[in-house]
Amino acid sequence: MVDEFDLNGAASNVASALPDAVICGVRGEVREILGLLELHRPSVVFNLCEAPLGRPDLEAHVAALMEWLGVRFTGCRSETLALCRRKDLVTPVLRDAGIPVPAAVDFARPVFPCIVKPAAEDGSAGLHLDSVCENSEDLARAMAHFEGPKMIQEFLPGREFAVSLWGRCQPDHMSIGETVFKHGLRLITYAAKWHVQSEEFANSPLFYNTDIASSLREAILAVARGTWRAVGARQALRVDVRLDAAGNPRVLDVNPNPEISPGVGICRGVQEAGWQWQEFIHKLVEWA
């Protein structure tokens, strides 16, 4: 099982590509971070913080602290991190920018099939096989699975793509991977993303060599580029896109500062596009 908040491997991999790098593991206390910045006085911080004090909702705070101090750092800025963490906030921002997203579903007058998602989680947290609802009983059961803000959307039946975008301030480089669902699996659950020994993981492989018509490829890239601009991304972004019943791409989720280890996450997309992993890491530092 992979722990989504275990960043030791990612930090070691990044440091191996940057000979002068110093790894500083932190719990996330403000004074702790300030002390390390004062001690090392870095020219650039490679920001891998995802859950200060074990709280994913504080991810944007570390970036905001470095912005306040005027410290250069890699990855997206605090406002992008804070916005994209809240699905219920970023979805209307995308819609207002003309980016197609799944339609909202009213609990009082539901349309099926629909899907229930936690509004303030990422990394597929809170998504499971029962998140897709075919009737009112399914919907009530899915709503009861977790506390906190939730959102209900139409469930899109089409193909699903992971779009990797990278560049200093604009999405100058892109690649597309397709998740191929097997044996009746219909969505990327938490287990499919993080439990590498699970059937759900085995039944949702990501391929970069599937057949995508040129018109569809351009439509997917267009909504991904529009998403980058709508959320004010920089350096690196992953955008999850799924086709609706008519075959049109809609944005499911936006992931700033995606997984950075070689061979997975955005780095796999970068490598599939012909970049060396070390080249990508050096570019992120240069672009900070």
C-alpha positions in Angstrom: 0.0 0.0 0.0 1.3 3.5 -0.9 0.8 6.3 1.6 -0.2 9.4 -0.3 1.4 11.6 2.3 4.7 9.7 2.5 7.0 12.0 0.7 10.4 10.6 1.8 10.9 8.8 -1.5 9.9 11.8 -3.6 12.3 14.0 -1.6 15.2 11.6 -2.0 14.5 11.3 -5.8 14.4 15.1 -6.2 17.6 15.5 -4.2 19.4 12.9 -6.3 18.7 15.1 -9.4 20.0 18.3 -7.6 23.5 17.7 -6.2 23.4 20.7 -3.9 20.0 20.0 -2.4 19.4 19.6 1.3 16.4 17.6 2.4 14.4 19.1 5.2 11.5 17.0 6.5 9.0 19.1 8.5 5.9 18.4 10.6 4.6 21.7 9.4 4.9 24.0 12.4 5.3 27.6 11.3 8.3 28.2 13.6 9.9 25.0 12.4 9.7 26.1 8.7 10.9 29.6 9.6 13.9 28.2 11.5 14.9 26.0 8.5 14.7 28.9 6.1 16.8 31.0 8.4 19.3 28.2 8.9 19.8 27.3 5.2 18.8 30.5 3.4 18.0 28.5 0.2 18.0 30.1 -3.2 15.0 28.0 -4.1 12.7 25.7 -2.0 11.5 22.6 -3.8 8.1 22.5 -2.3 6.8 19.0 -1.6 4.6 19.9 1.4 1.1 18.3 1.1 -0.3 18.0 4.6 1.4 20.2 7.2 0.6 18.9 10.7 -1.1 16.0 9.0 -3.8 18.2 7.5 -4.2 18.3 3.7 -6.4 21.4 4.1 -3.2 23.4 5.1 -1.3 22.6 2.0 -1.6 26.1 0.6 -0.4 27.7 3.8 3.3 26.7 3.3 3.3 28.2 -0.2 1.6 31.4 1.3 4.3 31.6 4.0 7.1 31.5 1.4 5.3 34.1 -0.7 5.0 36.4 2.3 8.8 35.9 3.0 9.7 36.4 -0.6 11.3 32.9 -0.9 11.4 31.4 -4.4 9.7 28.0 -4.5 8.6 25.4 -7.0 5.1 24.5 -7.9 1.8 26.4 -7.9 1.1 29.5 -5.8 -1.0 29.4 -2.7 -4.2 30.8 -4.3 -4.1 28.0 -6.9 -3.5 25.3 -4.3 -6.3 26.6 -2.1 -8.8 26.9 -5.0 -8.2 23.5 -6.5 -8.4 21.8 -3.2 -12.1 22.7 -3.0 -14.0 21.0 -5.8 -17.1 23.0 -4.9 -15.2 26.3 -5.5 -13.0 25.4 -8.5 -15.9 23.9 -10.5 -17.9 27.1 -10.7 -14.7 29.0 -11.5 -14.1 26.7 -14.5 -17.7 26.9 -15.6 -17.6 30.7 -15.5 -14.4 30.6 -17.6 -16.2 28.5 -20.3 -14.6 25.2 -19.3 -17.0 22.3 -19.6 -17.6 20.4 -16.3 -20.1 17.8 -15.2 -23.6 19.1 -14.4 -24.5 19.6 -10.8 -27.3 17.3 -9.4 -29.9 18.4 -6.9 -30.3 15.9 -4.1 -34.0 16.8 -3.9 -34.5 16.1 -7.6 -31.7 13.7 -8.5 -30.8 12.6 -12.0 -29.2 9.2 -12.4 -26.6 7.9 -12.7 -24.8 10.5 -10.5 -21.7 10.5 -8.3 -21.1 11.8 -4.8 -17.8 13.4 -4.1 -16.3 15.0 -1.0 -15.9 18.7 -1.9 -12.7 19.3 0.1 -10.5 16.3 -0.6 -8.1 15.3 -3.4 -6.2 12.2 -4.5 -9.5 10.4 -4.9 -10.1 10.5 -1.2 -13.7 9.5 -0.4 -14.3 7.9 -3.8 -15.2 4.2 -3.7 -17.2 1.7 -5.7 -20.5 2.9 -4.2 -19.9 6.5 -5.1 -21.7 6.0 -8.4 -25.5 6.0 -7.7 -28.2 4.5 -9.8 -31.2 5.3 -7.6 -32.3 7.2 -4.5 -31.2 4.4 -2.2 -27.7 4.4 -3.6 -27.6 8.2 -3.3 -28.6 8.2 0.4 -26.1 5.6 1.2 -23.3 7.4 -0.7 -24.1 10.7 1.1 -23.9 9.0 4.5 -20.4 7.6 3.8 -18.5 10.7 5.1 -19.0 14.0 6.9 -18.1 17.4 5.6 -19.1 19.3 2.4 -20.2 17.0 -0.5 -21.1 17.6 -4.1 -23.3 15.6 -6.4 -22.6 15.6 -10.1 -23.9 13.7 -13.2 -21.8 10.6 -13.8 -20.1 10.8 -17.2 -20.1 7.5 -19.0 -17.2 8.1 -21.4 -13.4 7.6 -21.6 -11.2 9.2 -19.0 -7.9 10.9 -19.6 -5.1 12.3 -17.4 -3.6 15.4 -19.0 -0.2 16.5 -17.9 0.8 20.2 -18.5 4.0 21.9 -17.7 5.8 25.2 -18.3 7.0 28.3 -16.5 3.8 30.3 -16.6 2.0 28.8 -19.6 1.2 25.2 -20.5 3.9 25.0 -23.1 4.2 21.2 -22.9 1.5 18.6 -22.7 0.8 14.8 -22.8 -2.3 12.7 -22.5 -2.7 9.3 -20.8 -5.9 7.3 -20.8 -7.2 5.2 -17.9 -8.6 2.0 -19.3 -11.2 0.5 -17.0 -11.6 -3.3 -16.8 -14.0 -5.8 -15.3 -16.8 -3.4 -14.7 -14.8 -0.7 -12.8 -16.2 2.7 -13.7 -14.1 5.2 -11.8 -10.7 5.8 -10.2 -11.4 5.1 -6.5 -9.1 5.8 -3.6 -8.0 2.1 -3.7 -7.4 2.3 -7.5 -5.0 5.2 -7.0 -3.2 4.2 -3.8 -3.7 0.5 -3.0 -1.3 -1.0 -5.5 -2.2 -4.6 -4.5 -6.0 -4.0 -4.9 -8.1 -5.3 -7.8 -9.3 -1.7 -8.4 -5.7 -0.6 -9.0 -5.2 -3.6 -11.4 -8.4 -2.8 -13.2 -7.6 0.9 -13.9 -4.2 1.0 -15.8 -3.0 4.2 -17.4 -1.8 4.0 -21.0 -0.1 6.6 -23.2 -0.5 4.7 -26.4 -4.3 4.4 -26.8 -5.9 5.6 -30.0 -7.2 9.1 -29.7 -8.6 10.8 -32.8 -6.8 14.1 -33.6 -9.9 16.1 -33.2 -10.6 14.6 -29.8 -7.0 15.1 -28.7 -7.1 18.8 -29.6 -10.5 19.2 -27.8 -9.0 17.5 -24.6 -5.9 19.7 -24.7 -8.0 22.8 -25.3 -10.0 22.3 -22.1 -6.8 21.4 -20.2 -5.1 24.6 -21.3 -8.1 26.6 -20.4 -8.1 25.0 -17.0 -4.5 26.0 -16.4 -5.3 29.6 -17.2 -8.6 29.6 -15.2 -6.9 28.5 -12.0 -3.7 30.5 -12.5 -1.4 27.5 -12.5 2.4 27.6 -13.0 5.1 25.0 -13.6 3.0 21.8 -13.4 -0.6 20.7 -13.4 -2.6 17.5 -14.0 -6.1 17.7 -15.3 -8.6 14.8 -15.2 -10.9 14.9 -18.2 -13.8 12.5 -19.0 -16.1 12.3 -22.0 -19.8 12.8 -21.6 -22.5 10.7 -23.4 -22.0 12.8 -26.6 -18.2 12.3 -26.6 -17.3 15.8 -25.4 -14.5 16.3 -22.9 -15.4 17.8 -19.5 -13.0 18.5 -16.6 -13.4 16.2 -13.6 -10.6 17.4 -11.3 -7.6 19.8 -11.2 -4.4 18.7 -9.5 -1.7 21.4 -8.9 1.7 20.1 -7.6 1.0 16.6 -8.8 3.0 13.5 -7.9 6.7 14.2 -8.8 8.4 10.8 -8.5 10.0 9.3 -11.6 7.8 7.0 -13.6 4.5 8.1 -12.0 2.2 11.1 -11.9 3.1 14.0 -14.0 6.7 12.7 -14.4 5.4 9.7 -16.3 3.6 12.1 -18.6 6.8 14.2 -19.0 8.8 11.1 -19.8 6.2 9.8 -22.3 6.7 13.2 -24.0 10.4 12.5 -24.4 11.8 14.5 -21.5 14.3 13.1 -19.1 13.1 13.1 -15.5 16.2 15.0 -14.2 15.7 17.6 -17.0 12.1 18.2 -15.7 13.3 18.6 -12.1 15.9 21.1 -13.1 13.4 23.0 -15.1 11.0 23.3 -12.1 13.9 24.9 -10.1 14.8 27.2 -13.0 11.1 28.3 -13.4 10.6 29.0 -9.7 
